[in-house]
Amino acid sequence: MTINHHPSDETLLGYAAGTLPAGTRLVISVHVQGCSRCARDVGRFEAIGGQVLTEAPGTELSQDLLGRTLASLDRDDRSSGARGKAVFEAVRRPDGIILPRALSAYETIPWRWISPGIHLSRVKVQEDPDANVILLRVGANRLLPEHGHTGTEFTQVLTGSLIDGSKRLMPGDIMEASADLEHQPVAGPEGECICLAVVEGKLRIGGLIGRTVLSLVGL
């Protein structure tokens, strides 16, 4: 299985540096642990950061360091033809849902009905109890509520597929949606889609139904 949608280089750099919020770090860790390309890139970022700290203590970094590092990674990817392979280790929950092993240490609340064909479960992140990390179960061809968010949203597809505009995300793919995006993803026609998502901030959903959903799930 080939992964075609990845976190941005800036996000992977933040993950390597340990500067991402706890909820975002969890979702990105699930992707990185299942994506050979991103795991390799994170390793390179970590190695570059360690080398900089070793060789230039107290020295201001050049402004083009990130640009040169990203260009180097791009060259390496083109030369190797790397696109990223999914290598997830999975565990089966008592309710039959199969999740990446990276989530096995995290407590989740029971599934809650949101609307016909859509259920939600919150993931408890000990390091940050306010982190908005959720699991979504979306029936085939079901539309999620149209929404925006006050911060970046990351959605990792675990099973099934999710269509958002011109993008079709398959298992292993991740979507990084900026704060200015208003969108309404839909689950693919082949069956139920299960996603892991985090919002850095709050969701914005209009209308009575939207407000009811937000009050139910606390997002």
C-alpha positions as a Markdown table, in Angstrom:
| # | Residue | x | y | z |
|---|---|---|---|---|
| 1 | Met | 0.0 | 0.0 | 0.0 |
| 2 | Thr | 1.5 | 3.3 | -1.1 |
| 3 | Ile | 1.0 | 6.6 | 0.9 |
| 4 | Asn | 0.4 | 9.6 | -1.3 |
| 5 | His | -0.4 | 12.4 | 1.3 |
| 6 | His | 2.0 | 13.3 | 4.0 |
| 7 | Pro | 2.5 | 16.0 | 6.7 |
| 8 | Ser | 4.3 | 19.2 | 5.5 |
| 9 | Asp | 8.0 | 19.3 | 5.9 |
| 10 | Glu | 7.6 | 22.1 | 8.5 |
| 11 | Thr | 5.3 | 19.7 | 10.6 |
| 12 | Leu | 7.8 | 16.9 | 10.3 |
| 13 | Leu | 10.6 | 19.3 | 11.4 |
| 14 | Gly | 8.5 | 20.3 | 14.4 |
| 15 | Tyr | 7.9 | 16.6 | 15.2 |
| 16 | Ala | 11.6 | 15.9 | 15.1 |
| 17 | Ala | 12.4 | 18.9 | 17.2 |
| 18 | Gly | 9.7 | 18.0 | 19.8 |
| 19 | Thr | 7.9 | 21.3 | 19.5 |
| 20 | Leu | 4.4 | 20.1 | 18.3 |
| 21 | Pro | 1.5 | 20.2 | 20.7 |
| 22 | Ala | 0.8 | 16.9 | 22.4 |
| 23 | Gly | -2.3 | 16.0 | 20.5 |
| 24 | Thr | -0.7 | 16.8 | 17.1 |
| 25 | Arg | 2.4 | 14.9 | 18.1 |
| 26 | Leu | 0.2 | 11.8 | 18.7 |
| 27 | Val | -1.5 | 12.0 | 15.3 |
| 28 | Ile | 1.8 | 12.6 | 13.5 |
| 29 | Ser | 3.5 | 9.8 | 15.4 |
| 30 | Val | 0.8 | 7.4 | 14.0 |
| 31 | His | 1.6 | 8.6 | 10.5 |
| 32 | Val | 5.3 | 8.4 | 10.9 |
| 33 | Gln | 5.3 | 5.0 | 12.5 |
| 34 | Gly | 3.3 | 3.7 | 9.5 |
| 35 | Cys | 5.1 | 5.7 | 6.7 |
| 36 | Ser | 8.6 | 4.7 | 5.6 |
| 37 | Arg | 9.2 | 7.9 | 3.8 |
| 38 | Cys | 8.2 | 10.2 | 6.7 |
| 39 | Ala | 10.1 | 8.0 | 9.2 |
| 40 | Arg | 13.2 | 8.5 | 7.1 |
| 41 | Asp | 12.7 | 12.2 | 6.8 |
| 42 | Val | 12.2 | 12.6 | 10.6 |
| 43 | Gly | 15.4 | 10.7 | 11.1 |
| 44 | Arg | 17.3 | 13.0 | 8.8 |
| 45 | Phe | 15.8 | 16.1 | 10.6 |
| 46 | Glu | 16.9 | 14.7 | 13.9 |
| 47 | Ala | 20.4 | 13.9 | 12.6 |
| 48 | Ile | 20.8 | 17.4 | 11.1 |
| 49 | Gly | 19.6 | 19.0 | 14.4 |
| 50 | Gly | 22.0 | 16.9 | 16.4 |
| 51 | Gln | 24.8 | 17.8 | 14.2 |
| 52 | Val | 24.0 | 21.5 | 14.4 |
| 53 | Leu | 23.9 | 21.3 | 18.2 |
| 54 | Thr | 27.2 | 19.4 | 18.3 |
| 55 | Glu | 29.2 | 21.5 | 16.0 |
| 56 | Ala | 27.9 | 25.0 | 16.6 |
| 57 | Pro | 26.9 | 25.6 | 20.2 |
| 58 | Gly | 25.7 | 29.1 | 20.8 |
| 59 | Thr | 25.9 | 30.0 | 17.1 |
| 60 | Glu | 22.9 | 31.6 | 15.4 |
| 61 | Leu | 21.6 | 29.3 | 12.6 |
| 62 | Ser | 21.6 | 30.7 | 9.1 |
| 63 | Gln | 18.2 | 31.8 | 7.8 |
| 64 | Asp | 18.4 | 29.4 | 4.8 |
| 65 | Leu | 19.2 | 26.3 | 6.8 |
| 66 | Leu | 15.7 | 25.0 | 6.7 |
| 67 | Gly | 15.4 | 25.7 | 3.0 |
| 68 | Arg | 18.7 | 23.9 | 2.2 |
| 69 | Thr | 17.7 | 21.0 | 4.4 |
| 70 | Leu | 14.3 | 20.6 | 2.6 |
| 71 | Ala | 16.0 | 20.9 | -0.8 |
| 72 | Ser | 18.3 | 18.1 | 0.2 |
| 73 | Leu | 15.4 | 15.9 | 1.3 |
| 74 | Asp | 13.6 | 16.6 | -2.0 |
| 75 | Arg | 16.7 | 15.6 | -4.0 |
| 76 | Asp | 17.0 | 12.4 | -2.0 |
| 77 | Asp | 13.4 | 11.5 | -2.6 |
| 78 | Arg | 13.6 | 12.1 | -6.3 |
| 79 | Ser | 16.7 | 10.1 | -6.7 |
| 80 | Ser | 15.3 | 7.1 | -4.8 |
| 81 | Gly | 11.8 | 7.3 | -6.2 |
| 82 | Ala | 10.5 | 7.2 | -2.6 |
| 83 | Arg | 6.8 | 7.8 | -2.2 |
| 84 | Gly | 6.3 | 6.1 | 1.2 |
| 85 | Lys | 5.0 | 2.7 | 2.0 |
| 86 | Ala | 2.5 | 1.9 | 4.8 |
| 87 | Val | 3.9 | -0.4 | 7.4 |
| 88 | Phe | 1.4 | -0.1 | 10.2 |
| 89 | Glu | 1.4 | -2.6 | 13.1 |
| 90 | Ala | -2.2 | -3.0 | 14.2 |
| 91 | Val | -4.1 | -4.1 | 17.2 |
| 92 | Arg | -7.8 | -5.1 | 17.5 |
| 93 | Arg | -9.9 | -3.3 | 20.1 |
| 94 | Pro | -12.6 | -5.2 | 22.1 |
| 95 | Asp | -15.2 | -3.6 | 19.9 |
| 96 | Gly | -13.6 | -5.1 | 16.8 |
| 97 | Ile | -12.1 | -1.9 | 15.5 |
| 98 | Ile | -8.5 | -2.3 | 14.3 |
| 99 | Leu | -6.2 | 0.6 | 15.2 |
| 100 | Pro | -2.4 | 1.3 | 14.8 |
| 101 | Arg | -0.4 | -0.1 | 17.7 |
| 102 | Ala | 0.8 | 3.5 | 18.5 |
| 103 | Leu | -2.7 | 4.2 | 19.9 |
| 104 | Ser | -2.8 | 1.1 | 22.1 |
| 105 | Ala | -1.5 | 3.0 | 25.2 |
| 106 | Tyr | -4.2 | 5.7 | 25.0 |
| 107 | Glu | -7.6 | 5.6 | 26.6 |
| 108 | Thr | -10.7 | 6.3 | 24.4 |
| 109 | Ile | -14.2 | 7.1 | 25.4 |
| 110 | Pro | -17.1 | 4.9 | 24.0 |
| 111 | Trp | -18.4 | 5.7 | 20.6 |
| 112 | Arg | -21.0 | 8.4 | 20.5 |
| 113 | Trp | -23.6 | 8.9 | 17.9 |
| 114 | Ile | -23.3 | 12.2 | 16.1 |
| 115 | Ser | -25.6 | 11.9 | 13.2 |
| 116 | Pro | -26.8 | 9.0 | 11.0 |
| 117 | Gly | -23.8 | 6.9 | 10.0 |
| 118 | Ile | -21.3 | 9.0 | 12.0 |
| 119 | His | -19.9 | 8.1 | 15.4 |
| 120 | Leu | -17.1 | 9.8 | 17.4 |
| 121 | Ser | -14.7 | 8.7 | 20.2 |
| 122 | Arg | -12.4 | 11.1 | 22.0 |
| 123 | Val | -8.8 | 10.0 | 22.6 |
| 124 | Lys | -7.4 | 11.0 | 26.0 |
| 125 | Val | -4.0 | 12.5 | 25.9 |
| 126 | Gln | -2.5 | 12.6 | 29.4 |
| 127 | Glu | 0.1 | 15.2 | 28.6 |
| 128 | Asp | -2.6 | 17.6 | 27.5 |
| 129 | Pro | -6.1 | 16.9 | 28.7 |
| 130 | Asp | -7.5 | 19.7 | 26.5 |
| 131 | Ala | -6.1 | 18.2 | 23.3 |
| 132 | Asn | -8.8 | 17.8 | 20.7 |
| 133 | Val | -7.9 | 14.3 | 19.4 |
| 134 | Ile | -10.8 | 12.1 | 18.1 |
| 135 | Leu | -11.6 | 8.9 | 16.3 |
| 136 | Leu | -14.3 | 9.1 | 13.6 |
| 137 | Arg | -16.3 | 6.3 | 12.1 |
| 138 | Val | -18.1 | 7.5 | 9.0 |
| 139 | Gly | -20.4 | 5.3 | 6.9 |
| 140 | Ala | -19.9 | 4.9 | 3.2 |
| 141 | Asn | -20.8 | 8.0 | 1.2 |
| 142 | Arg | -21.7 | 9.9 | 4.4 |
| 143 | Leu | -20.9 | 13.6 | 4.5 |
| 144 | Leu | -19.2 | 15.0 | 7.5 |
| 145 | Pro | -20.6 | 18.4 | 8.7 |
| 146 | Glu | -19.3 | 21.3 | 6.7 |
| 147 | His | -16.8 | 23.1 | 9.1 |
| 148 | Gly | -13.8 | 25.3 | 9.6 |
| 149 | His | -11.3 | 25.5 | 12.5 |
| 150 | Thr | -9.4 | 28.1 | 14.4 |
| 151 | Gly | -6.1 | 26.2 | 14.0 |
| 152 | Thr | -4.6 | 23.5 | 11.8 |
| 153 | Glu | -6.5 | 20.2 | 11.5 |
| 154 | Phe | -4.7 | 16.9 | 10.8 |
| 155 | Thr | -6.8 | 13.9 | 9.7 |
| 156 | Gln | -5.1 | 10.5 | 9.4 |
| 157 | Val | -7.1 | 7.8 | 7.5 |
| 158 | Leu | -6.9 | 4.4 | 9.2 |
| 159 | Thr | -9.4 | 2.3 | 7.2 |
| 160 | Gly | -11.6 | 3.0 | 4.2 |
| 161 | Ser | -11.2 | 6.3 | 2.3 |
| 162 | Leu | -12.0 | 10.0 | 2.7 |
| 163 | Ile | -12.6 | 12.4 | -0.2 |
| 164 | Asp | -12.0 | 16.1 | 0.4 |
| 165 | Gly | -12.4 | 18.2 | -2.8 |
| 166 | Ser | -9.9 | 16.8 | -5.3 |
| 167 | Lys | -8.1 | 14.7 | -2.7 |
| 168 | Arg | -8.8 | 11.1 | -2.1 |
| 169 | Leu | -7.2 | 9.8 | 1.1 |
| 170 | Met | -6.6 | 6.1 | 1.5 |
| 171 | Pro | -5.3 | 4.2 | 4.6 |
| 172 | Gly | -2.0 | 5.7 | 5.7 |
| 173 | Asp | -2.7 | 9.1 | 4.1 |
| 174 | Ile | -2.9 | 12.3 | 6.2 |
| 175 | Met | -4.5 | 15.6 | 5.4 |
| 176 | Glu | -3.1 | 18.8 | 6.8 |
| 177 | Ala | -5.9 | 21.5 | 6.6 |
| 178 | Ser | -5.0 | 25.1 | 7.4 |
| 179 | Ala | -7.1 | 27.3 | 9.6 |
| 180 | Asp | -8.6 | 29.2 | 6.7 |
| 181 | Leu | -10.1 | 26.1 | 5.0 |
| 182 | Glu | -13.8 | 25.5 | 5.1 |
| 183 | His | -14.5 | 22.0 | 3.9 |
| 184 | Gln | -16.9 | 19.0 | 4.0 |
| 185 | Pro | -15.2 | 15.7 | 3.5 |
| 186 | Val | -17.1 | 12.6 | 2.5 |
| 187 | Ala | -16.4 | 8.9 | 3.2 |
| 188 | Gly | -15.6 | 6.8 | 0.1 |
| 189 | Pro | -18.2 | 4.5 | -1.4 |
| 190 | Glu | -16.4 | 1.2 | -0.7 |
| 191 | Gly | -17.3 | 1.1 | 3.0 |
| 192 | Glu | -16.9 | 2.6 | 6.5 |
| 193 | Cys | -14.0 | 5.1 | 7.0 |
| 194 | Ile | -12.2 | 5.4 | 10.3 |
| 195 | Cys | -10.0 | 8.4 | 10.9 |
| 196 | Leu | -7.8 | 9.8 | 13.6 |
| 197 | Ala | -8.0 | 13.6 | 13.8 |
| 198 | Val | -6.7 | 16.5 | 15.8 |
| 199 | Val | -7.6 | 20.2 | 15.7 |
| 200 | Glu | -5.2 | 22.7 | 17.0 |
| 201 | Gly | -7.9 | 25.0 | 18.3 |
| 202 | Lys | -11.7 | 24.7 | 18.0 |
| 203 | Leu | -14.0 | 23.5 | 15.3 |
| 204 | Arg | -16.5 | 26.0 | 13.7 |
| 205 | Ile | -19.8 | 24.4 | 12.6 |
| 206 | Gly | -22.7 | 26.6 | 11.7 |
| 207 | Gly | -26.4 | 26.0 | 12.4 |
| 208 | Leu | -28.3 | 24.3 | 15.2 |
| 209 | Ile | -27.0 | 20.8 | 14.3 |
| 210 | Gly | -23.5 | 22.1 | 14.3 |
| 211 | Arg | -23.8 | 23.7 | 17.7 |
| 212 | Thr | -25.4 | 20.5 | 19.1 |
| 213 | Val | -22.6 | 18.4 | 17.8 |
| 214 | Leu | -20.0 | 20.7 | 19.4 |
| 215 | Ser | -21.8 | 20.6 | 22.7 |
| 216 | Leu | -22.0 | 16.8 | 22.6 |
| 217 | Val | -18.3 | 16.2 | 21.9 |
| 218 | Gly | -16.8 | 19.2 | 23.5 |
| 219 | Leu | -14.7 | 20.3 | 20.4 |
